[in-house]
Amino acid sequence: MSLSITLKHITSHPLTKKQKVAAIFRYFKWQLQSRLDKGIHIVPFVASTKLAVQSGMTGATGNIYTGLHEFNDMGFLLHFLRSTEEEENDYFMDIGANIGSYTVLAAGVIGTQTTSIEPIPNTYQKLQKNIQVNNLATKTTALNIGLGSAKGTLQFTKSLDTVNHVATEEIPQDERIDVSIEKVDEVAKRIPILVKIDVEGFETEVINGGEAIFSSPLQKAIIIELNGSGGRYGYDESKIHQKLKNWGYKPYFYNPLKRELIEIKLFGNHNTIYCKDIDFIEKRIKTAPLINVLGEKF
């Protein structure tokens, strides 16, 4: 991504529109720091949480520049989830956790019990680091596995950062690693009220391995990436949409600043929030405490 496109993204973000100079300063400060020291840096995140970040972590560094890299979806999580100490049924699953930004928000900011799934060993170590620096061992179970429709083993790419995925035929053998595969229905501790799925095109298999979970009335919302990547495996993502509709979900876009869920006809080109029991969800997001990120309260 070119510098001009990056800066345009940073300065047009909902949390940085009013403080563009500060956002640009954070960007260049990070570029300098990460070049001088290519190791892990512990940086402030939301509330008292921190992120362990180093150069090349695309999504994580986006949090440094803009506060919340995926503002709409992260904002929904922060407004929807509650601490399990207050409501027994709150349990979150972060499927395709990467280094754990969503995990830290759920378990660290809100206090929700969380299971985090990350198949790539290198990235899993970084997830574990973020669990450690935020003292989340009692709130989080991290699993170094992949999820699919059946138990087994699959090969994944290993050096593509946030877009590592189940390997296809053209991936050289030395760029692959073997990963154990389980089913959502078998690794979930109980019915999660919210699930985030970001598995670079393998969403169909994850959904098929979690039919008991996703069809349950206790499961209220899914944040899922449907951007056409399923095509690399021959999957039609519109079938996921129809399957979720059959279970009672509808797709929404969330505006955290207005606390407004807007129903959409299909799914977006990035993350889409699928909700069922919309009255329950809207009551929660309207009554959630204010979140302060970079001085912006929403």
C-alpha positions as CSV (number, residue, x, y, z in Angstrom):
1,M,0.0,0.0,0.0
2,S,1.4,3.4,-1.0
3,L,2.2,6.1,1.6
4,S,-0.6,8.4,0.3
5,I,-3.2,5.6,0.5
6,T,-2.1,4.7,4.0
7,L,-2.2,8.3,5.2
8,K,-5.6,8.8,3.6
9,H,-7.0,5.7,5.4
10,I,-5.5,6.9,8.7
11,T,-6.8,10.5,8.5
12,S,-10.3,9.4,7.3
13,H,-10.8,6.9,10.1
14,P,-13.8,7.8,12.4
15,L,-11.6,8.1,15.4
16,T,-8.9,10.3,13.8
17,K,-10.9,12.7,11.6
18,K,-10.7,15.3,14.4
19,Q,-7.0,14.7,15.2
20,K,-5.3,14.0,11.8
21,V,-2.0,15.5,12.8
22,A,-1.8,13.3,15.9
23,A,-2.6,10.2,13.8
24,I,0.0,11.1,11.2
25,F,2.5,11.7,14.0
26,R,1.8,8.2,15.5
27,Y,2.3,6.7,12.1
28,F,5.7,8.2,11.5
29,K,6.8,7.7,15.1
30,W,6.0,4.0,14.7
31,Q,7.8,3.7,11.4
32,L,10.9,5.2,13.0
33,Q,10.7,3.1,16.2
34,S,10.1,-0.1,14.4
35,R,13.1,0.4,12.1
36,L,15.4,1.3,14.9
37,D,14.3,-1.7,17.0
38,K,12.7,-4.6,15.0
39,G,11.8,-6.4,18.2
40,I,8.5,-6.4,20.1
41,H,7.1,-3.1,21.3
42,I,4.5,-3.0,24.1
43,V,2.1,-0.2,23.1
44,P,-1.1,1.2,24.7
45,F,-4.4,-0.1,23.4
46,V,-7.9,0.4,24.8
47,A,-8.5,1.3,28.5
48,S,-5.6,-0.3,30.4
49,T,-4.8,-3.0,27.8
50,K,-1.7,-3.2,25.7
51,L,-0.6,-4.8,22.5
52,A,2.7,-6.5,21.8
53,V,3.5,-5.3,18.3
54,Q,6.4,-5.4,15.9
55,S,7.1,-4.3,12.3
56,G,5.1,-6.0,9.7
57,M,2.0,-6.7,11.8
58,T,-0.5,-5.0,9.4
59,G,-3.7,-5.2,11.4
60,A,-2.0,-4.6,14.8
61,T,-0.1,-1.5,13.6
62,G,-3.4,-0.2,12.3
63,N,-4.6,-0.1,15.9
64,I,-1.6,2.1,16.8
65,Y,-2.5,4.7,14.1
66,T,-6.3,4.7,14.4
67,G,-7.1,3.3,17.9
68,L,-9.3,0.5,16.5
69,H,-8.2,-0.8,13.1
70,E,-11.6,-2.4,12.3
71,F,-13.7,0.3,14.0
72,N,-17.2,-0.8,13.2
73,D,-16.7,-4.5,14.1
74,M,-14.5,-3.8,17.1
75,G,-17.0,-1.1,18.3
76,F,-19.8,-3.7,18.0
77,L,-17.9,-6.1,20.2
78,L,-17.1,-3.5,22.8
79,H,-20.8,-2.4,23.0
80,F,-22.3,-5.8,22.8
81,L,-20.3,-8.0,25.1
82,R,-20.6,-8.0,28.9
83,S,-18.4,-9.4,31.6
84,T,-19.2,-13.0,32.5
85,E,-19.2,-12.0,36.2
86,E,-22.4,-10.0,35.4
87,E,-24.1,-12.3,32.9
88,E,-23.3,-16.0,32.9
89,N,-23.9,-16.7,29.2
90,D,-21.3,-14.3,27.8
91,Y,-18.6,-16.2,26.1
92,F,-16.7,-15.1,23.0
93,M,-14.8,-17.1,20.3
94,D,-12.1,-15.5,18.3
95,I,-11.6,-17.8,15.3
96,G,-8.5,-16.7,13.3
97,A,-7.3,-14.6,16.2
98,N,-4.0,-13.6,14.6
99,I,-2.0,-11.8,17.4
100,G,-5.2,-11.3,19.4
101,S,-6.6,-7.7,19.0
102,Y,-10.2,-8.9,19.3
103,T,-9.2,-11.3,22.1
104,V,-7.6,-8.4,24.1
105,L,-10.7,-6.2,23.6
106,A,-13.1,-9.0,24.7
107,A,-11.2,-10.5,27.6
108,G,-9.1,-7.5,28.6
109,V,-11.4,-4.5,28.1
110,I,-14.8,-6.2,28.8
111,G,-13.7,-9.2,30.9
112,T,-15.5,-11.8,28.8
113,Q,-14.4,-15.4,28.9
114,T,-12.8,-16.1,25.5
115,T,-11.5,-18.9,23.4
116,S,-8.9,-17.9,20.7
117,I,-8.1,-20.0,17.8
118,E,-4.8,-19.4,15.8
119,P,-3.4,-22.1,13.6
120,I,0.0,-20.6,12.6
121,P,2.6,-21.5,15.4
122,N,4.6,-18.2,14.9
123,T,1.5,-16.1,15.1
124,Y,0.1,-18.2,18.0
125,Q,3.3,-17.3,20.0
126,K,2.4,-13.6,19.4
127,L,-1.2,-14.2,20.5
128,Q,0.2,-15.8,23.7
129,K,2.4,-12.8,24.3
130,N,-0.6,-10.5,24.2
131,I,-2.5,-12.7,26.6
132,Q,0.5,-12.6,28.9
133,V,1.2,-8.8,28.8
134,N,-2.5,-8.2,29.7
135,N,-2.7,-10.9,32.4
136,L,-5.5,-12.7,30.7
137,A,-4.6,-16.3,31.4
138,T,-7.7,-16.8,33.6
139,K,-10.0,-15.2,31.0
140,T,-8.6,-16.8,27.8
141,T,-8.0,-20.2,26.4
142,A,-5.7,-20.1,23.3
143,L,-5.6,-23.0,20.9
144,N,-2.9,-23.6,18.3
145,I,-5.3,-25.4,15.8
146,G,-7.4,-24.7,12.8
147,L,-11.1,-25.3,12.5
148,G,-13.0,-27.0,9.8
149,S,-15.9,-29.4,9.1
150,A,-14.1,-32.5,10.3
151,K,-11.3,-33.5,12.6
152,G,-8.0,-34.1,10.8
153,T,-4.8,-32.3,9.5
154,L,-4.5,-29.6,6.8
155,Q,-1.5,-27.7,5.4
156,F,-1.4,-23.9,5.9
157,T,0.8,-21.2,4.5
158,K,3.2,-20.0,7.1
159,S,4.7,-16.6,6.1
160,L,1.8,-14.4,4.9
161,D,1.1,-12.5,8.2
162,T,-2.6,-11.7,8.5
163,V,-3.5,-13.6,5.3
164,N,-2.1,-17.0,6.1
165,H,-4.6,-19.6,4.9
166,V,-5.2,-23.2,4.1
167,A,-2.7,-24.0,1.4
168,T,-3.8,-24.6,-2.2
169,E,-1.8,-26.6,-4.8
170,E,0.3,-23.7,-6.1
171,I,1.9,-23.0,-2.7
172,P,5.4,-24.5,-2.6
173,Q,5.9,-27.3,-0.1
174,D,8.6,-25.4,1.9
175,E,6.0,-22.6,2.5
176,R,3.5,-25.0,4.1
177,I,3.0,-26.3,7.6
178,D,0.8,-29.1,9.0
179,V,-2.0,-28.0,11.3
180,S,-4.4,-30.0,13.4
181,I,-8.0,-29.4,12.6
182,E,-11.0,-29.6,15.0
183,K,-14.7,-28.6,14.8
184,V,-16.2,-25.5,16.5
185,D,-18.8,-27.8,18.0
186,E,-16.1,-29.8,19.7
187,V,-13.8,-27.1,21.0
188,A,-16.3,-24.5,22.2
189,K,-16.6,-24.6,26.0
190,R,-20.3,-23.7,25.7
191,I,-22.5,-21.7,23.3
192,P,-20.6,-18.4,22.6
193,I,-22.9,-15.3,22.4
194,L,-20.5,-13.7,19.9
195,V,-18.1,-15.3,17.4
196,K,-15.6,-13.6,15.1
197,I,-14.5,-15.6,12.1
198,D,-11.6,-14.5,9.9
199,V,-10.1,-17.6,8.2
200,E,-9.2,-16.3,4.7
201,G,-11.8,-18.1,2.6
202,F,-12.3,-21.2,4.8
203,E,-15.4,-19.8,6.4
204,T,-17.7,-22.4,4.8
205,E,-15.8,-25.3,6.5
206,V,-15.8,-23.5,9.9
207,I,-19.6,-22.9,9.7
208,N,-20.2,-26.5,8.6
209,G,-18.2,-27.7,11.7
210,G,-20.2,-25.5,14.0
211,E,-23.9,-26.2,13.1
212,A,-24.9,-27.0,16.7
213,I,-23.3,-23.8,17.9
214,F,-24.6,-21.4,15.2
215,S,-28.1,-22.8,15.0
216,S,-28.5,-22.4,18.8
217,P,-30.8,-19.5,20.0
218,L,-28.1,-18.7,22.6
219,Q,-25.7,-17.7,19.8
220,K,-26.6,-14.1,19.0
221,A,-24.1,-12.6,16.6
222,I,-21.2,-13.5,14.2
223,I,-18.6,-11.1,12.8
224,I,-17.5,-12.9,9.6
225,E,-15.2,-11.9,6.8
226,L,-16.8,-12.7,3.4
227,N,-14.6,-11.1,0.8
228,G,-14.6,-13.7,-2.0
229,S,-11.6,-15.6,-0.7
230,G,-13.7,-18.7,-0.5
231,G,-13.4,-18.9,-4.3
232,R,-9.9,-20.2,-4.0
233,Y,-11.4,-23.4,-2.5
234,G,-14.4,-23.5,-4.8
235,Y,-16.8,-22.1,-2.2
236,D,-19.8,-19.8,-3.0
237,E,-20.0,-17.5,0.0
238,S,-23.6,-16.6,-0.8
239,K,-24.4,-20.1,0.5
240,I,-23.0,-19.1,3.9
241,H,-25.3,-16.1,3.8
242,Q,-28.3,-18.3,3.0
243,K,-27.4,-20.9,5.7
244,L,-27.1,-18.1,8.3
245,K,-30.5,-16.7,7.2
246,N,-32.0,-20.1,7.6
247,W,-30.8,-20.1,11.2
248,G,-32.4,-16.7,11.8
249,Y,-29.5,-14.3,11.2
250,K,-29.7,-11.1,9.2
251,P,-26.6,-9.1,8.0
252,Y,-25.9,-5.7,9.5
253,F,-23.5,-2.8,9.4
254,Y,-22.8,-1.2,12.7
255,N,-22.1,2.5,13.4
256,P,-20.5,2.7,16.9
257,L,-20.7,6.5,17.1
258,K,-24.5,6.4,16.7
259,R,-24.8,2.9,18.2
260,E,-26.9,2.0,15.2
261,L,-27.3,-1.4,13.5
262,I,-28.3,-0.9,9.8
263,E,-29.7,-4.0,8.1
264,I,-28.1,-4.7,4.7
265,K,-29.3,-6.9,1.8
266,L,-26.4,-9.2,1.5
267,F,-22.9,-9.1,2.9
268,G,-20.2,-6.5,2.6
269,N,-16.8,-6.9,0.9
270,H,-15.0,-7.2,4.3
271,N,-16.5,-8.1,7.7
272,T,-20.2,-8.4,8.0
273,I,-22.1,-8.7,11.3
274,Y,-24.8,-11.3,11.3
275,C,-27.4,-10.9,14.1
276,K,-30.4,-12.8,15.4
277,D,-32.6,-11.7,18.3
278,I,-32.1,-8.1,17.2
279,D,-34.1,-6.6,20.1
280,F,-31.8,-8.3,22.6
281,I,-28.7,-7.0,20.8
282,E,-30.0,-3.5,20.3
283,K,-30.9,-3.2,24.0
284,R,-27.3,-4.2,24.9
285,I,-25.6,-1.8,22.6
286,K,-27.8,1.1,23.7
287,T,-27.0,0.5,27.3
288,A,-23.3,-0.3,27.1
289,P,-20.9,2.0,29.0
290,L,-19.0,4.6,27.0
291,I,-15.7,3.4,25.5
292,N,-12.8,5.9,25.4
293,V,-10.4,5.4,22.5
294,L,-7.8,8.1,21.7
295,G,-9.9,10.6,23.7
296,E,-13.1,9.9,21.6
297,K,-16.0,8.5,23.7
298,F,-18.6,6.4,21.9
